[in-house]
Amino acid sequence: MEHRQYDHVERLDHPAVEGLLIGAVHVFPKIDGANASIWRNAAGDILCGSRTRLLRDEAALQGFRAWVEANMGMLQHVFNSIPETWRLYGEWLVPHTLKTYREDAWRQFYVFDVFDHATGKYVHFDSYYNELFDRGLRVVEPMVIILNPSVDQLYDQVKANTYLIKDNAGLGEGIVAKNFHWVNDYGRQPWGKIVRTEFKEENRRAFGVNEKSGEFQVESAIAEEFVTGHFVSKARAKIENAILDEDGVSVSDVEKASQALAIKRHHVIPRLLQTVYTDLLIEESYHFVKKHSDPVIDFKKLRRFVTAAVKKNALDLF
């Protein structure tokens, strides 16, 4: 089996997840770390990957490959006990945006999904939990299972997510809703998410030119509504972690990591500007088109406003 990228988790109002909430819905806590996967190839070798690529270097993905090597005995036991077509997806918990996780939670792998290549679908939680947990893996458990949940009920679970969070240190990133007996009209199983408002850091109105001129510019509105501090910091964390991986520097070595990133600052800035703009178009276009009723968008102007929003939310770089 080759590397397979984990499916994008959609917002609950996205058309790709229409019908997801009809039936028994497992509500899981959303973890803010690095997406990772582990699988076994036809030769019996256990391999691992980041969201986008096979990991070969031991220091890759902030030490995840090294963790896999260190736990190879346990992983061999796991993969000898499960179908050979199963692929494990999880979160490698290294510092990302949320910094309030318990000290004992860091640098661990938390399985949150299992994909079966034989069926082309995600395996039901009840089918993989004991198989993995009993053999030493950490498995993310559902907070609750709700039959035909309302959105309000799911928001209540967002407010209850303290999974792995330090005592009295607030809430987690949000929740992920999964319906293992559902597929969308395209035969896919994209899950739905709710990210809490505080974590998204909703921006106040910016770019005061609009108010002064009295003219509404949809490009400005899109940038200030969607290119939030969290949106920028997520993209920045991915880029900086990739750079540290390339240099073989651990994020836990704060001083060395800071020095390495300072040297590569001229690489971070253009990558950040492009990544934020690309992520905006890929992840949020449905939402801003819907919100602004099929607007006519000047994409050159939109890019300029996005650049301004990135600069505002990453002042130390600019």
Residue pairs with C-beta under 8 A, 6 or more apart in sequence:
1 39
1 40
1 41
1 42
1 85
1 87
1 117
3 37
3 47
3 49
3 53
3 54
4 37
4 39
4 87
4 115
4 117
5 51
5 52
6 35
6 37
6 51
6 89
6 113
7 188
7 189
7 190
7 191
8 190
8 283
9 176
9 190
9 191
9 192
9 193
10 16
10 17
10 190
10 191
10 192
10 193
11 17
11 192
11 193
11 194
11 287
12 20
12 21
12 151
12 154
12 177
12 192
12 193
12 194
13 287
13 290
14 190
14 192
14 286
14 287
15 286
16 184
16 186
16 188
16 190
17 184
17 190
17 191
17 192
18 184
18 185
19 182
19 184
20 177
20 179
20 182
20 184
20 191
20 192
21 148
21 149
21 150
21 151
21 177
21 179
21 192
22 148
22 179
22 182
23 147
23 148
23 179
23 181
23 182
24 145
24 146
24 147
24 179
24 180
24 181
25 145
25 146
25 147
25 148
25 149
25 177
25 178
25 179
26 125
26 142
26 145
26 177
26 178
26 179
26 180
27 142
27 143
27 144
27 145
27 146
27 149
27 154
27 157
27 175
27 176
27 177
27 178
28 112
28 140
28 141
28 142
28 143
28 175
28 176
28 177
28 178
29 140
29 143
29 161
29 163
29 164
29 172
29 175
29 176
30 161
30 172
30 173
30 174
30 175
30 176
30 193
30 195
31 91
31 93
31 110
31 112
31 140
31 163
31 164
31 172
31 173
32 91
32 96
32 97
32 98
32 172
32 173
33 91
33 92
33 93
33 94
33 96
33 110
34 50
34 51
34 61
34 62
34 64
34 91
34 92
34 93
34 94
34 96
34 241
35 50
35 51
35 89
35 91
35 92
36 48
36 49
36 50
36 51
36 61
36 64
36 89
36 90
36 91
36 92
36 109
37 48
37 49
37 87
37 88
37 89
37 90
38 46
38 47
38 48
38 49
38 68
38 75
38 87
38 88
38 90
38 109
39 46
39 47
39 48
39 49
39 86
39 87
39 88
40 46
40 47
40 79
40 84
41 47
46 68
46 72
46 75
46 76
46 79
47 54
47 55
48 54
48 55
48 64
48 65
48 68
49 55
50 60
50 61
50 64
55 61
55 64
55 65
56 65
57 65
57 245
57 248
58 65
58 66
58 69
59 65
59 66
59 245
59 248
59 249
59 250
60 245
61 92
61 241
61 245
62 92
62 94
62 241
62 244
62 245
62 250
62 251
62 252
63 94
63 107
63 250
63 252
64 92
64 94
64 109
67 92
67 107
67 109
68 75
71 136
74 135
74 136
74 137
77 135
77 136
78 131
78 132
78 135
78 136
78 137
81 131
81 135
82 128
82 131
82 132
83 116
83 118
85 116
85 117
85 118
86 114
86 115
86 116
86 117
86 123
86 128
87 114
87 115
87 116
87 117
88 111
88 113
88 114
88 132
88 137
89 111
89 112
89 113
89 114
89 115
90 109
90 110
90 111
90 112
90 113
90 140
91 109
91 110
91 112
91 140
92 107
92 108
92 109
93 101
93 105
93 106
93 107
93 108
93 109
93 110
93 164
94 106
94 107
94 241
94 251
94 252
95 106
95 251
95 252
96 234
96 237
96 241
97 173
97 199
97 230
97 233
97 234
97 237
98 172
98 173
98 199
100 165
100 166
100 169
100 170
101 164
101 165
101 166
102 164
102 165
102 166
105 164
107 252
108 138
109 137
109 138
110 138
110 139
110 140
111 128
111 132
111 137
111 138
111 139
111 140
112 139
112 140
112 176
113 122
113 123
114 122
114 123
114 127
114 128
114 132
115 121
115 122
115 123
116 122
116 123
120 187
121 183
121 189
122 178
122 180
122 189
123 180
124 180
125 142
125 178
125 180
128 139
129 139
129 141
132 139
133 139
140 163
143 157
143 160
143 161
143 163
143 175
144 157
146 153
146 154
149 177
154 175
154 177
154 194
155 194
157 175
158 171
158 174
158 175
158 194
158 196
159 171
159 196
161 171
161 172
161 173
161 174
161 175
161 196
162 171
162 172
163 172
164 172
165 171
165 172
170 198
171 196
171 198
171 199
172 196
173 195
173 196
173 199
174 193
174 194
174 195
174 196
174 199
175 193
175 194
176 191
176 192
176 193
177 191
177 192
177 193
177 194
178 191
180 189
182 189
183 189
184 190
199 230
200 228
200 230
200 231
201 228
201 229
201 230
202 228
203 224
203 225
203 227
203 228
203 229
203 309
205 211
205 224
206 224
206 309
206 312
207 220
207 223
207 224
207 305
207 308
209 220
210 216
210 217
210 220
210 221
217 301
217 305
218 292
218 295
218 296
218 297
219 297
219 298
219 301
219 302
219 304
219 305
220 305
221 292
222 280
222 288
222 292
222 297
222 302
222 305
223 302
223 305
223 306
223 308
223 309
224 305
224 309
225 288
225 291
226 280
226 284
226 287
226 288
227 276
227 280
227 306
227 309
227 310
227 313
228 313
229 313
231 276
231 279
231 280
231 313
232 272
232 276
232 309
232 310
232 313
232 314
233 313
233 314
235 272
235 275
235 276
235 279
236 268
236 272
236 314
238 275
239 268
239 271
239 272
239 275
240 261
240 268
241 251
243 260
243 261
243 264
243 267
243 268
244 250
244 251
244 257
244 260
244 261
247 260
247 264
249 256
249 257
249 260
250 256
250 257
251 257
261 268
265 317
268 317
269 317
269 318
272 310
272 314
272 317
273 306
273 307
273 310
276 306
276 309
276 310
277 303
277 306
277 307
280 306
288 295
289 295
311 317
311 318
